[in-house]
Amino acid sequence: MEPPPYLVPHSRESIRILYADDSLLIIDKPHLLLSVPGRHPLNRDSLISRLEHRFPGVAAAHRLDLDTSGILVVPKDKATLVALNQQFQERAVLKTYRALVYGEVRDDEGEIDLPIIKDWHNRPKQKICVETGKPSLTHYRVLDRLPNSSLLELKPVTGRSHQLRIHLMALGHPIMGCDLYAHEDALSASPRLLLHACELTFQHPQTKGLLRAYSPTPFDVKGLYTSRPG
C-alpha cells in the first residue's frame, strides 16, 4: 500500500542556485524535494514554495520527480515562463541525466522508442501502450559497467512523466532504488533513486545566447559496491 503523500519524507538539504539573473534561476534540486507543492495541505514544501520567499513570482517551467535530483530552470516572470515553455514544447531544450541501472547493458549505446500513457488503475504509475500511448523517445549511452550494473548517460527527446524510469524498466535494466518500476533486487540496491539531471542547455529568452548548466552526480556509484559487506 502506498503511504499517504504527507508521510513521504522531504529533503532537509538546501537548494543550490547555480545561476541567477533578472529573468531566471538555474537550480540544483536535492533528492526528496517536490518541484511544486503537493495537493495535500501538509505536503506543501517544494522547490517553488521555498524560492517564492526570496523570489516572488517564480514559476515552474518543467519538473523533476520527488526522487530525482538535479538541474531545473525557474523563470522569474510570465514572459520568461512563456518563452521557456515554448522551447520545451519544441524540444529545443537539451537534457542529460545520469542513472545507475540494474544489470550490464549489452549495447554501448542505443535508443528506447516506446509510447507511454498513464496507468489509471495503478496511479501514479505510467505504462507502455503501443495503441494509446504518447510517442516517447530516450537515447542512452553506457559510461561504465560495474558488478551487475551499468552507469548510463540518458538524453530524453520527449518529456513524459516517469519516462526514464519506465523506459529503462522496459529495456530490462530498471534504475536502482526505483520504488515504482524496479524489481526487489534493484530496489534494495540503493536507499535512493539513482537518477540525476546533470546537464541542461537552452536559449536564454532575453539575450538569445545559449546557457549550459552542469551538476555533478551526487551519489557515489562505485562506493555502493565497496561499502557493501562481504
Order of alpha helices (4+ residues) and beta strands (2+ residues): beta-beta-alpha-beta-alpha-beta-beta-beta-beta-beta-beta-alpha-alpha-beta-beta-alpha
